[in-house]
Amino acid sequence: MVTETMIIIALRQKNWEAAAEMAHEFAGKNPESEIAKIVPAIESAEKSIKAAWLLSIFSEIKWREMNEVKI
């Protein structure tokens, strides 16, 4: 079972191949998720500096959101 957290970690590590594989699986089960919408960018990150840069920003934002302390 692939989780959004696993994908975000792979993106933060710039492990584009693993992130793409997990994103495909996750998107198949959650077609309306944010991850499903960024699958094309993940697939092109290895060859596109812009896609890689945007995914790095996206993953940092998501990481911070997931780790926010809710009071």
DSSP file (Angstrom, degrees, kcal/mol; ACC not computed):
  #  RESIDUE AA STRUCTURE BP1 BP2  ACC     N-H-->O    O-->H-N    N-H-->O    O-->H-N    TCO  KAPPA ALPHA  PHI   PSI    X-CA   Y-CA   Z-CA
    1    1 A M              0   0    0      0, 0.0     2,-0.4     0, 0.0    25,-0.0   0.000 360.0 360.0 360.0 123.8    0.0    0.0    0.0
    2    2 A V        -     0   0    0     20,-0.1     2,-0.3     4,-0.0     3,-0.0  -0.764 360.0-161.0 -95.2 136.9    1.5    3.3   -1.1
    3    3 A T     >  -     0   0    0     -2,-0.4     4,-1.6     1,-0.1     5,-0.1  -0.773  31.4-115.5-114.3 162.1    0.8    6.5    0.9
    4    4 A E  H  > S+     0   0    0     -2,-0.3     4,-2.6     1,-0.2     5,-0.2   0.876 116.7  58.1 -60.6 -37.4    1.0   10.1    0.0
    5    5 A T  H  > S+     0   0    0      1,-0.2     4,-2.5     2,-0.2    -1,-0.2   0.902 102.7  52.5 -60.6 -42.0    3.8   10.4    2.6
    6    6 A M  H  > S+     0   0    0      1,-0.2     4,-2.0     2,-0.2    -1,-0.2   0.898 111.1  47.2 -60.7 -40.9    5.9    7.8    0.8
    7    7 A I  H  X S+     0   0    0     -4,-1.6     4,-2.5     2,-0.2    -2,-0.2   0.917 110.6  51.2 -67.8 -43.9    5.5    9.7   -2.4
    8    8 A I  H  X S+     0   0    0     -4,-2.6     4,-2.6     1,-0.2    -2,-0.2   0.901 109.5  50.9 -61.2 -41.0    6.4   13.0   -0.8
    9    9 A I  H  X S+     0   0    0     -4,-2.5     4,-1.9     2,-0.2    -1,-0.2   0.928 110.0  49.4 -62.2 -44.6    9.5   11.5    0.7
   10   10 A A  H  <>S+     0   0    0     -4,-2.0     5,-2.9     1,-0.2     4,-0.2   0.896 112.0  49.1 -61.7 -39.7   10.6   10.1   -2.7
   11   11 A L  H ><5S+     0   0    0     -4,-2.5     3,-1.3     1,-0.2    -2,-0.2   0.917 109.0  51.7 -65.3 -42.8   10.0   13.6   -4.2
   12   12 A R  H 3<5S+     0   0    0     -4,-2.6    -1,-0.2     1,-0.3    -2,-0.2   0.837 111.3  48.0 -62.7 -31.8   12.0   15.3   -1.4
   13   13 A Q  T 3<5S-     0   0    0     -4,-1.9    -1,-0.3    -5,-0.2    -2,-0.2   0.456 112.6-123.1 -85.4  -1.3   14.9   12.8   -2.1
   14   14 A K  T < 5 +     0   0    0     -3,-1.3     2,-1.4    -4,-0.2    -3,-0.2   0.836  59.6 151.3  59.0  35.0   14.6   13.5   -5.8
   15   15 A N     >< +     0   0    0     -5,-2.9     4,-2.5     1,-0.2     5,-0.2  -0.658  15.2 171.6 -92.7  76.4   14.0    9.8   -6.4
   16   16 A W  H  >  +     0   0    0     -2,-1.4     4,-2.5     1,-0.2    -1,-0.2   0.846  68.7  52.8 -63.1 -39.0   11.9   10.5   -9.5
   17   17 A E  H  > S+     0   0    0      2,-0.2     4,-2.2     1,-0.2    -1,-0.2   0.945 113.7  41.9 -64.4 -48.4   11.6    6.8  -10.7
   18   18 A A  H  > S+     0   0    0      1,-0.2     4,-2.6     2,-0.2     5,-0.2   0.904 114.6  52.3 -64.7 -41.1   10.3    5.5   -7.4
   19   19 A A  H  X S+     0   0    0     -4,-2.5     4,-2.7     1,-0.2    -2,-0.2   0.907 109.5  49.6 -61.9 -41.7    8.0    8.6   -7.0
   20   20 A A  H  X S+     0   0    0     -4,-2.5     4,-2.2    22,-0.2    -1,-0.2   0.923 111.4  48.2 -64.5 -44.3    6.6    8.0  -10.4
   21   21 A E  H  X S+     0   0    0     -4,-2.2     4,-1.8     1,-0.2    -2,-0.2   0.940 116.3  43.0 -61.6 -47.2    5.9    4.3   -9.8
   22   22 A M  H  X S+     0   0    0     -4,-2.6     4,-2.8     1,-0.2    -2,-0.2   0.884 111.7  54.6 -67.5 -37.6    4.3    5.0   -6.4
   23   23 A A  H  X S+     0   0    0     -4,-2.7     4,-3.1    -5,-0.2     5,-0.2   0.891 106.1  52.3 -64.0 -39.4    2.3    8.0   -7.8
   24   24 A H  H  X S+     0   0    0     -4,-2.2     4,-1.8     2,-0.2    -1,-0.2   0.938 112.7  44.7 -60.2 -46.8    0.8    5.8  -10.6
   25   25 A E  H  X S+     0   0    0     -4,-1.8     4,-1.1     2,-0.2    -2,-0.2   0.935 116.0  46.3 -62.6 -46.7   -0.3    3.2   -8.0
   26   26 A F  H >X S+     0   0    0     -4,-2.8     4,-1.8     1,-0.2     3,-0.6   0.907 111.2  52.1 -63.1 -43.3   -1.7    5.9   -5.7
   27   27 A A  H 3< S+     0   0    0     -4,-3.1    -1,-0.2     1,-0.2    -2,-0.2   0.831 102.5  60.1 -64.9 -32.6   -3.4    7.8   -8.5
   28   28 A G  H 3< S+     0   0    0     -4,-1.8    -1,-0.2     1,-0.2    -2,-0.2   0.845 115.0  34.5 -63.0 -32.9   -5.2    4.6   -9.6
   29   29 A K  H << S+     0   0    0     -4,-1.1    -2,-0.2    -3,-0.6    -1,-0.2   0.668 130.7  33.3 -94.2 -19.8   -6.8    4.3   -6.2
   30   30 A N    ><  +     0   0    0     -4,-1.8     3,-1.9    -5,-0.1     6,-0.4  -0.575  65.6 167.2-135.2  69.0   -7.3    8.1   -5.6
   31   31 A P  T 3  S+     0   0    0      0, 0.0    -1,-0.1     0, 0.0    -4,-0.1   0.669  77.1  52.0 -64.9 -16.7   -7.9    9.6   -9.1
   32   32 A E  T 3  S+     0   0    0      4,-0.1    -5,-0.1     5,-0.0    -2,-0.0   0.384  87.5 112.1 -98.4   3.9   -9.0   13.0   -7.6
   33   33 A S  S <> S-     0   0    0     -3,-1.9     4,-1.2    -6,-0.1    -3,-0.0  -0.262  79.7-115.1 -76.0 162.5   -6.0   13.5   -5.4
   34   34 A E  H  > S+     0   0    0      1,-0.2     4,-1.0     2,-0.2     3,-0.3   0.879 117.4  57.9 -60.2 -38.6   -3.3   16.1   -5.8
   35   35 A I  H >> S+     0   0    0      1,-0.2     3,-0.9     2,-0.2     4,-0.6   0.916 101.3  54.6 -60.5 -43.8   -0.8   13.3   -6.5
   36   36 A A  H >4 S+     0   0    0     -6,-0.4     3,-0.6     1,-0.3    -1,-0.2   0.845 106.5  53.5 -58.4 -33.4   -2.9   12.1   -9.4
   37   37 A K  H 3< S+     0   0    0     -4,-1.2    -1,-0.3    -3,-0.3    -2,-0.2   0.722 109.9  45.9 -76.6 -21.4   -2.8   15.6  -10.9
   38   38 A I  H <X S+     0   0    0     -4,-1.0     4,-2.3    -3,-0.9     3,-0.4   0.382  78.1 104.2-104.0   5.1    1.0   15.8  -10.8
   39   39 A V  H <X S+     0   0    0     -4,-0.6     4,-2.5    -3,-0.6     5,-0.2   0.904  79.7  53.7 -53.0 -45.5    1.9   12.4  -12.2
   40   40 A P  H  > S+     0   0    0      0, 0.0     4,-1.3     0, 0.0    -1,-0.2   0.891 109.2  48.8 -59.7 -36.7    2.9   13.9  -15.6
   41   41 A A  H  > S+     0   0    0     -3,-0.4     4,-0.8     2,-0.2    -2,-0.2   0.903 110.3  51.0 -67.0 -40.3    5.3   16.2  -13.9
   42   42 A I  H >< S+     0   0    0     -4,-2.3     3,-0.8     1,-0.2     4,-0.4   0.915 108.5  52.5 -62.8 -41.9    6.8   13.4  -11.8
   43   43 A E  H 3< S+     0   0    0     -4,-2.5     3,-0.3     1,-0.2    -1,-0.2   0.818 115.1  40.9 -63.9 -30.5    7.3   11.4  -15.0
   44   44 A S  H >X S+     0   0    0     -4,-1.3     4,-1.7    -5,-0.2     3,-1.0   0.479  87.5  95.1 -96.9  -1.9    9.1   14.2  -16.7
   45   45 A A  T << S+     0   0    0     -4,-0.8     7,-0.3    -3,-0.8    -1,-0.2   0.814  77.8  59.9 -61.7 -32.3   11.2   15.4  -13.7
   46   46 A E  T 34 S+     0   0    0     -4,-0.4    -1,-0.3    -3,-0.3    -2,-0.1   0.836 118.9  28.2 -65.5 -31.0   14.2   13.3  -14.7
   47   47 A K  T <4 S+     0   0    0     -3,-1.0     2,-0.6    -4,-0.1    -2,-0.2   0.541 113.9  67.9-107.0 -10.3   14.5   15.2  -18.0
   48   48 A S     X  -     0   0    0     -4,-1.7     4,-2.4     1,-0.2     5,-0.2  -0.935  54.5-166.7-120.6 114.6   13.0   18.5  -17.1
   49   49 A I  H  > S+     0   0    0     -2,-0.6     4,-2.6     1,-0.2     5,-0.2   0.888  93.9  53.6 -62.8 -38.5   14.8   20.9  -14.7
   50   50 A K  H  > S+     0   0    0      2,-0.2     4,-2.7     1,-0.2     5,-0.2   0.926 109.3  47.0 -63.8 -44.6   11.6   23.0  -14.4
   51   51 A A  H  > S+     0   0    0      2,-0.2     4,-2.5     1,-0.2    -2,-0.2   0.921 113.6  48.8 -62.7 -43.3    9.5   19.9  -13.5
   52   52 A A  H  X S+     0   0    0     -4,-2.4     4,-2.0    -7,-0.3    -2,-0.2   0.910 112.2  48.6 -62.2 -42.9   12.1   18.8  -11.0
   53   53 A W  H  X S+     0   0    0     -4,-2.6     4,-1.9     2,-0.2    -2,-0.2   0.928 112.8  46.9 -64.0 -46.6   12.3   22.3   -9.5
   54   54 A L  H  X S+     0   0    0     -4,-2.7     4,-2.7     1,-0.2    -2,-0.2   0.884 111.6  51.2 -64.6 -38.6    8.5   22.6   -9.2
   55   55 A L  H  X S+     0   0    0     -4,-2.5     4,-2.9     2,-0.2    -1,-0.2   0.856 106.8  54.6 -67.2 -34.1    8.1   19.2   -7.6
   56   56 A S  H  X S+     0   0    0     -4,-2.0     4,-1.8     2,-0.2    -1,-0.2   0.918 111.4  44.5 -63.5 -42.4   10.8   20.1   -5.1
   57   57 A I  H  X S+     0   0    0     -4,-1.9     4,-2.3     2,-0.2    -2,-0.2   0.936 113.8  50.0 -66.0 -46.3    8.8   23.1   -4.1
   58   58 A F  H  X S+     0   0    0     -4,-2.7     4,-2.7     1,-0.2     5,-0.2   0.926 111.1  48.9 -57.4 -46.9    5.5   21.1   -4.1
   59   59 A S  H  X S+     0   0    0     -4,-2.9     4,-2.5     1,-0.2    -1,-0.2   0.870 110.1  51.3 -66.0 -35.7    7.1   18.4   -1.9
   60   60 A E  H  X S+     0   0    0     -4,-1.8     4,-2.2    -5,-0.2    -1,-0.2   0.922 111.7  47.0 -66.6 -42.7    8.5   20.9    0.6
   61   61 A I  H  X S+     0   0    0     -4,-2.3     4,-2.4     2,-0.2    -2,-0.2   0.941 114.6  46.3 -62.5 -47.8    5.1   22.6    0.9
   62   62 A K  H  X S+     0   0    0     -4,-2.7     4,-2.6     1,-0.2    -2,-0.2   0.896 111.0  53.3 -62.7 -40.3    3.3   19.3    1.4
   63   63 A W  H  X S+     0   0    0     -4,-2.5     4,-1.4    -5,-0.2    -1,-0.2   0.921 110.6  46.5 -60.5 -45.1    5.9   18.1    3.9
   64   64 A R  H  X S+     0   0    0     -4,-2.2     4,-0.5     1,-0.2    -1,-0.2   0.896 111.8  51.4 -65.8 -39.9    5.4   21.3    6.0
   65   65 A E  H >< S+     0   0    0     -4,-2.4     3,-0.9     1,-0.2    -2,-0.2   0.913 110.4  48.9 -61.4 -42.8    1.6   20.9    5.8
   66   66 A M  H 3< S+     0   0    0     -4,-2.6    -1,-0.2     1,-0.2    -2,-0.2   0.782 114.6  45.6 -69.0 -26.5    1.8   17.3    7.0
   67   67 A N  H 3< S+     0   0    0     -4,-1.4    -1,-0.2    -5,-0.2    -2,-0.2   0.366  81.6 123.3-101.8   4.9    4.1   18.2    9.9
   68   68 A E    <<  -     0   0    0     -3,-0.9     2,-0.7    -4,-0.5    -3,-0.0  -0.414  64.4-124.7 -64.4 140.0    2.2   21.3   11.1
   69   69 A V        -     0   0    0     -2,-0.1     2,-0.6     2,-0.0    -1,-0.1  -0.791  21.8-146.7 -88.3 119.3    1.2   21.0   14.7
   70   70 A K              0   0    0     -2,-0.7    -1,-0.0     1,-0.1    -2,-0.0  -0.770 360.0 360.0 -89.3 124.1   -2.6   21.5   15.0
   71   71 A I              0   0    0     -2,-0.6    -1,-0.1     0, 0.0    -2,-0.0   0.380 360.0 360.0-107.6 360.0   -3.6   23.2   18.2
